[in-house]
Amino acid sequence: MRRLLLLLVLIPNMASAQMELKKTIAYGEFLGAGEFYSLNIERTVMADEESMINARFGLSFTTGEIYFIPGANYLKPIGENGDRFLEIGAGAGAVLGTSNNGNRAYGYLNFGYRKQSTDYNPLFWRATFTPLLFRNPRANAGFLGYFTPSIGVAVGYGF
């Protein structure tokens, strides 16, 4: 019985040691994946000894529409400080509309540069090239769609 209790206590601790969570960042983004603006929160985990992966969830509100913006980013460090990264990411946005536009979905990609928040400097910023990928709204268009190039600028706080 003691061994079973010991295993039940140690297994969750071993799993959390492998998925070491590093930072949570709350930020606002102008343009980018939210088409005009979005409020986001990210959680960072280590992918290996150098790289990191961010899981992101964002919201944006416009007249008659709510945008849900989940996604993930892969971060590769550059420089000697360890707080500057090249970023590659992707995600999908869902737009729930109460106006005549109705509901729709789109995809997006992120290619950019970020200054990650640290213990001594909790401010975060990033600049990205964010192409938005839309499906053609015509009923018989199939999977054909179009893409809109965009940029994104974000500023936030890490905790």
Secondary structure, 3 states (H helix, E strand, C coil): CHHHHHHHHHHHHHHHHHCCEEEEEEEEEEEHHHCCEEEEEEEEEECCCCCEEEEEEEEEEECCEEEEEEEEEEEEEECCCCCEEEEEEEEEEEEEECCCCCCEEEEEEEEEEEECCCCCCCEEEEEEECCEEEECCCCCCCCCEEEECCEEEEEEEEC
